[in-house]
Amino acid sequence: MPTALPTIVHLDADAFFVSVELALRPELRGKKVAVGGRERGIIASASYEARACGVYTPMPTTRALAVCPDLILLPHEGNYGEVSRRMFDLCETLTPFVQRNSIDEGYLELKPCGLKSIAAIEAAVRGLQARIWDELKIPASMGIATNKLVAQIASKLRKPRGFVMVPPGEEAAFLAPLDVGKLPGVGAKTEEALKARGLRKVADVCALTDREAAAVFGRDWRGMLAMARGEDDRPVETEHEDAKSYSQQETFAADVAAAADIERVTKRMIDELLPKIREDGKRARTLTVKVRYGDFTQETAGRSLPEASDLEAPFYPLVDALLKQAWTKRRPLRLVSVRFSGIEDGPRQLGLFSDDEKRRKLAAVLDKLNKSGGRGGAVVKHGHQLGGKD
């Protein structure tokens, strides 16, 4: 097995606004279509057929109709925010580590998924790409690499519905033959200026000496050289503005090796976090478990529910699988932690006599009783909390 795997994915929805509208009007697929205002407007998104005719974003609508007289202009009617949310929710069924950059693009970190080979990663990401199309009718391009920079560039190379994977160690070779304008931050004017200096390809930038790079790029020369070599250590950031997480950890006085004890402590933290989530009127979709060994190395695994919940029962079955996935070395543990993310407003409205509603009413009674216990701890405990050493 390789020492490194390409576990970072950049997802870039193709012509997102147009794609949302075409999902509502599938009879227009394959035609020259754009979304924008007809009077004093601009083009917000154009189909690839319209782009081939010279329509681009943010071209004035009047100009777009002049260069492409048979352009089909659609108003903004689709629920773009809802489609975006559903698209990223599908991503979180694959991995809990999803960075939502904008309404139509983001990053995924696949390390917690337990995928052991490049073939397994490719199959998983192709499966996600297919689900986004099958369930939402949104075409998306995927770039896969060992870092965010290379994954982002890869996702944009073969649109629409592109799929490009860059194997570990081949980042610089992948970038070298590309036009220098493919590097993030190098706009049209900068690209022309660089070409005037003979820097047409990314390989030309890599060939510069430090002195030459400083003369061309000024104070940012080190960053430009690193980018041209495909170097990037930015992590996938899972928090976004409308999100919140709930977490708790347990550091043991002495390292713990018994799986039953680790599972009991993990479930106990779930029992302690869910009342806080309910009290805030929220639901959680994703459960992430982290384990730390005595030498301070650590591993993480996470999984998402099909629907967010504020009840303990849906999360209990995830614990065993997550511990097996994260606790791969099976050495004694110094620490275990639990984190809930993918937070949504709740509770979800269900039937008055549904099982979840009955559980929710029981949970409310238990929460009230346990809260009355104050610092004395829980008054009513779940069966798995009984016994043990903690």
C-alpha positions as CSV (number, residue, x, y, z in Angstrom):
1,M,0.0,0.0,0.0
2,P,1.4,3.5,-0.8
3,T,2.6,5.6,2.0
4,A,0.3,8.4,0.8
5,L,-3.0,8.4,-0.9
6,P,-4.9,11.2,-2.8
7,T,-7.6,11.8,-0.2
8,I,-8.6,15.4,-1.0
9,V,-11.4,15.9,-3.5
10,H,-12.4,19.2,-5.1
11,L,-16.0,19.1,-6.2
12,D,-17.0,21.8,-8.8
13,A,-20.6,21.7,-10.0
14,D,-20.8,22.4,-13.7
15,A,-22.7,25.5,-14.8
16,F,-24.5,25.3,-11.5
17,F,-27.3,27.8,-11.9
18,V,-28.1,26.6,-15.4
19,S,-27.9,23.0,-14.2
20,V,-30.5,23.7,-11.5
21,E,-32.8,25.3,-14.1
22,L,-32.3,22.4,-16.5
23,A,-33.2,20.0,-13.8
24,L,-36.6,21.7,-13.9
25,R,-36.7,21.8,-17.7
26,P,-34.9,18.7,-18.9
27,E,-36.2,19.3,-22.5
28,L,-33.7,22.1,-22.8
29,R,-30.6,19.9,-22.2
30,G,-28.0,20.2,-25.0
31,K,-29.2,23.6,-26.1
32,K,-27.7,27.1,-25.8
33,V,-29.1,28.2,-22.4
34,A,-28.2,30.9,-19.9
35,V,-29.5,32.2,-16.7
36,G,-29.8,36.0,-16.3
37,G,-31.9,39.1,-16.5
38,R,-33.1,40.2,-19.9
39,E,-33.1,43.9,-19.2
40,R,-30.1,45.6,-17.8
41,G,-28.9,42.2,-16.6
42,I,-25.9,40.0,-16.8
43,I,-25.4,36.4,-17.5
44,A,-25.1,34.5,-14.2
45,S,-24.4,31.1,-15.7
46,A,-24.3,29.6,-19.2
47,S,-24.5,26.1,-20.5
48,Y,-21.4,24.7,-22.2
49,E,-23.2,24.9,-25.6
50,A,-23.8,28.6,-25.0
51,R,-20.2,29.1,-23.9
52,A,-19.0,27.5,-27.2
53,C,-21.0,30.3,-28.9
54,G,-19.1,33.0,-27.0
55,V,-21.4,33.5,-24.0
56,Y,-19.6,33.8,-20.7
57,T,-20.1,35.1,-17.1
58,P,-20.6,38.0,-16.3
59,M,-21.4,39.1,-19.8
60,P,-24.2,41.7,-20.2
61,T,-27.3,40.0,-21.4
62,T,-27.7,42.3,-24.4
63,R,-24.2,41.4,-25.5
64,A,-24.9,37.7,-25.0
65,L,-28.0,37.8,-27.2
66,A,-26.0,39.7,-29.8
67,V,-23.2,37.0,-30.0
68,C,-25.7,34.2,-29.7
69,P,-29.1,35.2,-31.2
70,D,-30.7,31.8,-30.5
71,L,-29.7,31.8,-26.8
72,I,-32.5,30.6,-24.5
73,L,-32.5,33.0,-21.6
74,L,-34.0,31.7,-18.3
75,P,-35.0,33.7,-15.3
76,H,-33.8,32.7,-11.8
77,E,-36.5,30.3,-10.7
78,G,-34.6,27.3,-9.1
79,N,-34.0,27.0,-5.4
80,Y,-30.2,27.2,-5.7
81,G,-29.5,27.2,-2.0
82,E,-31.6,24.1,-1.3
83,V,-30.0,22.2,-4.2
84,S,-26.6,23.2,-3.0
85,R,-27.4,22.0,0.5
86,R,-28.7,18.7,-0.8
87,M,-25.5,18.3,-2.9
88,F,-23.2,18.8,0.0
89,D,-25.4,16.6,2.2
90,L,-24.8,13.8,-0.3
91,C,-21.0,14.5,0.1
92,E,-21.4,14.0,3.9
93,T,-22.8,10.5,3.3
94,L,-19.3,9.7,2.0
95,T,-17.2,11.7,4.6
96,P,-17.9,14.0,7.5
97,F,-15.1,16.3,6.4
98,V,-16.7,18.5,3.9
99,Q,-15.7,22.2,3.3
100,R,-18.4,24.2,1.6
101,N,-16.5,26.9,-0.2
102,S,-19.4,28.4,-2.1
103,I,-22.8,27.4,-3.4
104,D,-21.3,25.2,-6.1
105,E,-17.9,24.0,-5.0
106,G,-16.1,22.6,-2.0
107,Y,-13.5,20.1,-0.7
108,L,-13.8,16.7,0.8
109,E,-11.2,14.9,3.0
110,L,-11.4,11.1,2.5
111,K,-8.9,10.0,5.2
112,P,-11.7,9.1,7.7
113,C,-13.4,6.8,5.2
114,G,-10.9,4.0,5.6
115,L,-10.2,3.7,1.9
116,K,-7.0,1.7,1.5
117,S,-6.2,2.1,-2.2
118,I,-6.3,4.5,-5.1
119,A,-8.8,2.2,-6.8
120,A,-11.1,2.3,-3.7
121,I,-10.9,6.1,-3.6
122,E,-11.7,6.4,-7.3
123,A,-14.7,4.1,-7.0
124,A,-16.1,6.0,-4.0
125,V,-15.7,9.4,-5.7
126,R,-17.2,8.2,-9.0
127,G,-20.1,6.8,-6.9
128,L,-20.7,10.2,-5.3
129,Q,-20.5,11.9,-8.7
130,A,-23.1,9.5,-10.0
131,R,-25.4,10.0,-7.0
132,I,-25.3,13.8,-7.4
133,W,-26.4,13.4,-11.0
134,D,-29.0,10.6,-10.3
135,E,-30.7,12.3,-7.4
136,L,-30.3,16.0,-8.3
137,K,-29.6,16.0,-12.0
138,I,-26.5,18.3,-11.3
139,P,-23.4,17.4,-13.3
140,A,-20.2,17.9,-11.3
141,S,-16.5,17.6,-12.0
142,M,-14.1,16.0,-9.5
143,G,-10.4,16.5,-8.9
144,I,-8.6,14.2,-6.5
145,A,-5.1,14.8,-5.2
146,T,-3.0,14.8,-2.1
147,N,-3.7,18.5,-1.5
148,K,-6.3,21.2,-2.1
149,L,-4.3,23.2,-4.7
150,V,-3.8,20.3,-7.1
151,A,-7.3,18.9,-6.6
152,Q,-8.8,22.2,-7.4
153,I,-6.8,22.6,-10.7
154,A,-7.6,18.9,-11.6
155,S,-11.4,19.4,-11.2
156,K,-11.4,22.2,-13.7
157,L,-9.4,20.5,-16.5
158,R,-12.1,18.3,-18.2
159,K,-15.4,20.0,-17.6
160,P,-18.2,19.2,-17.8
161,R,-18.4,16.0,-15.7
162,G,-14.7,15.8,-15.5
163,F,-12.9,13.3,-13.3
164,V,-9.1,13.7,-12.8
165,M,-7.0,12.0,-10.2
166,V,-3.4,13.0,-9.6
167,P,-1.4,10.1,-8.0
168,P,0.9,10.9,-5.0
169,G,4.3,12.2,-6.0
170,E,3.2,13.3,-9.4
171,E,1.9,16.8,-8.5
172,A,4.7,18.8,-10.1
173,A,4.7,16.6,-13.2
174,F,0.9,17.0,-13.5
175,L,1.2,20.8,-13.3
176,A,4.3,21.3,-15.5
177,P,2.7,21.2,-19.0
178,L,-0.3,23.3,-18.0
179,D,-0.7,27.0,-19.1
180,V,0.5,29.3,-16.3
181,G,-3.0,30.7,-16.2
182,K,-4.3,27.5,-14.7
183,L,-2.6,28.5,-11.4
184,P,-5.1,30.0,-8.9
185,G,-4.8,33.8,-8.7
186,V,-3.2,34.1,-12.1
187,G,-5.8,36.1,-14.0
188,A,-5.8,37.0,-17.7
189,K,-3.7,40.2,-17.3
190,T,-1.1,38.5,-15.1
191,E,-1.0,35.6,-17.5
192,E,-0.3,37.9,-20.5
193,A,2.5,39.7,-18.5
194,L,4.1,36.4,-17.6
195,K,3.9,35.2,-21.2
196,A,5.7,38.4,-22.2
197,R,8.5,37.3,-20.0
198,G,8.6,33.8,-21.6
199,L,6.7,32.1,-18.7
200,R,4.0,30.3,-20.7
201,K,3.8,27.0,-18.8
202,V,3.9,26.1,-15.1
203,A,7.2,24.3,-15.9
204,D,8.7,27.7,-16.9
205,V,7.9,29.1,-13.4
206,C,9.5,26.0,-11.7
207,A,12.7,26.6,-13.8
208,L,13.2,30.1,-12.3
209,T,16.0,30.6,-9.9
210,D,15.2,32.2,-6.5
211,R,16.6,35.5,-7.8
212,E,14.7,35.4,-11.0
213,A,11.4,34.5,-9.2
214,A,11.9,37.3,-6.8
215,A,12.4,39.7,-9.7
216,V,9.2,38.5,-11.4
217,F,6.8,38.0,-8.5
218,G,8.2,40.3,-5.8
219,R,7.5,39.4,-2.2
220,D,5.2,36.5,-3.2
221,W,7.9,34.6,-5.1
222,R,8.2,31.8,-2.6
223,G,4.5,31.1,-2.6
224,M,4.4,31.2,-6.4
225,L,7.3,28.7,-6.7
226,A,5.6,26.4,-4.1
227,M,2.3,26.6,-6.0
228,A,4.0,25.8,-9.3
229,R,5.5,22.7,-7.7
230,G,2.1,21.6,-6.5
231,E,2.9,22.1,-2.8
232,D,0.0,23.0,-0.4
233,D,-0.5,22.1,3.2
234,R,-3.9,23.7,3.8
235,P,-6.3,21.3,5.6
236,V,-10.0,20.8,4.7
237,E,-11.9,23.1,7.0
238,T,-15.2,21.5,8.0
239,E,-16.8,24.4,9.8
240,H,-18.9,26.9,7.9
241,E,-20.8,30.0,9.0
242,D,-24.2,28.4,9.6
243,A,-22.7,25.3,11.2
244,K,-21.9,24.4,14.8
245,S,-20.4,21.4,16.4
246,Y,-20.7,19.7,19.7
247,S,-17.8,17.7,21.1
248,Q,-16.4,16.1,24.2
249,Q,-13.3,14.0,25.0
250,E,-12.1,11.7,27.7
251,T,-8.5,11.5,28.7
252,F,-7.8,8.4,30.7
253,A,-5.6,8.4,33.9
254,A,-4.0,5.2,32.5
255,D,-4.1,4.0,28.9
256,V,-7.1,1.8,28.2
257,A,-7.0,-1.3,26.1
258,A,-10.4,-3.0,26.6
259,A,-12.7,-2.4,23.6
260,A,-15.8,-2.7,25.8
261,D,-14.5,0.1,28.0
262,I,-13.8,2.3,25.0
263,E,-17.2,1.7,23.5
264,R,-18.9,2.4,26.8
265,V,-17.1,5.7,27.3
266,T,-17.9,6.7,23.7
267,K,-21.6,6.0,24.1
268,R,-21.6,7.9,27.4
269,M,-20.3,11.0,25.7
270,I,-23.0,10.6,23.1
271,D,-25.5,10.5,26.0
272,E,-24.1,13.7,27.4
273,L,-23.9,15.6,24.2
274,L,-27.4,14.9,22.8
275,P,-29.3,16.6,25.6
276,K,-27.3,19.8,24.8
277,I,-28.2,19.5,21.2
278,R,-31.9,19.0,22.1
279,E,-31.7,21.9,24.5
280,D,-30.5,24.2,21.7
281,G,-33.3,23.0,19.4
282,K,-30.8,21.4,16.9
283,R,-30.3,18.1,15.2
284,A,-26.9,16.5,14.2
285,R,-26.2,14.5,11.1
286,T,-22.5,13.4,11.5
287,L,-20.7,11.6,14.3
288,T,-16.9,11.6,14.3
289,V,-14.8,9.6,16.7
290,K,-11.1,10.3,17.4
291,V,-8.7,8.1,19.3
292,R,-5.3,9.0,20.6
293,Y,-2.5,6.6,21.6
294,G,0.0,6.9,24.3
295,D,2.6,8.3,21.9
296,F,0.1,11.1,21.0
297,T,-0.5,9.8,17.5
298,Q,-4.2,9.8,16.6
299,E,-6.7,8.6,14.1
300,T,-10.2,9.7,13.2
301,A,-13.3,8.3,11.6
302,G,-16.7,9.7,10.9
303,R,-20.1,8.7,9.4
304,S,-23.3,10.6,8.6
305,L,-26.9,9.6,9.0
306,P,-29.3,9.8,6.0
307,E,-31.2,12.4,8.1
308,A,-30.1,14.5,11.0
309,S,-31.4,13.5,14.4
310,D,-31.5,14.7,18.0
311,L,-31.9,11.2,19.5
312,E,-29.3,8.8,20.8
313,A,-30.7,5.7,19.2
314,P,-29.7,6.4,15.5
315,F,-26.1,7.1,16.6
316,Y,-25.4,4.1,18.8
317,P,-25.1,1.6,15.9
318,L,-22.3,3.8,14.4
319,V,-20.0,3.5,17.4
320,D,-18.7,0.0,16.8
321,A,-17.9,0.6,13.1
322,L,-16.3,4.0,13.8
323,L,-14.1,2.6,16.6
324,K,-13.0,-0.3,14.3
325,Q,-12.2,2.2,11.6
326,A,-10.3,4.7,13.7
327,W,-8.7,2.3,16.2
328,T,-6.7,0.5,13.6
329,K,-3.6,-0.2,15.7
330,R,-5.6,-1.7,18.6
331,R,-3.0,-0.3,21.0
332,P,-4.1,1.0,24.4
333,L,-5.6,4.5,24.1
334,R,-4.8,7.6,26.0
335,L,-7.9,9.6,24.8
336,V,-11.2,9.1,22.9
337,S,-13.4,12.0,21.7
338,V,-16.8,12.4,20.1
339,R,-17.9,15.2,17.8
340,F,-21.3,15.9,16.4
341,S,-21.4,18.1,13.3
342,G,-23.7,18.7,10.3
343,I,-25.9,20.7,12.7
344,E,-29.4,21.6,11.6
345,D,-32.4,23.3,13.1
346,G,-34.9,20.8,14.6
347,P,-36.5,18.7,15.7
348,R,-37.9,17.4,12.4
349,Q,-41.7,17.3,12.4
350,L,-42.8,13.7,12.5
351,G,-46.2,12.0,13.1
352,L,-47.6,12.4,16.5
353,F,-47.4,8.7,17.3
354,S,-44.2,7.9,15.5
355,D,-41.5,5.9,17.3
356,D,-39.1,8.9,17.1
357,E,-41.7,11.2,18.6
358,K,-42.2,8.8,21.5
359,R,-38.5,8.6,22.0
360,R,-38.3,12.4,21.9
361,K,-40.9,12.7,24.6
362,L,-39.1,10.2,26.8
363,A,-35.8,11.9,26.1
364,A,-37.3,15.2,27.3
365,V,-38.4,13.7,30.6
366,L,-34.9,12.1,31.1
367,D,-33.2,15.4,30.2
368,K,-35.3,17.2,32.8
369,L,-34.6,14.6,35.5
370,N,-30.9,14.5,34.8
371,K,-30.6,18.3,34.7
372,S,-32.1,18.4,38.2
373,G,-29.2,16.2,39.4
374,G,-26.9,19.3,39.0
375,R,-23.3,18.5,39.7
376,G,-24.2,15.1,41.1
377,G,-24.4,13.7,37.6
378,A,-27.1,11.9,35.7
379,V,-30.1,10.7,37.8
380,V,-31.2,8.2,35.1
381,K,-28.5,6.3,33.2
382,H,-28.6,4.2,30.0
383,G,-27.7,0.5,30.5
384,H,-24.3,0.8,28.8
385,Q,-23.3,3.5,31.3
386,L,-23.4,1.1,34.2
387,G,-20.3,-0.7,35.4
388,G,-16.8,-0.2,34.2
389,K,-13.9,1.8,35.7
390,D,-14.7,5.3,34.7
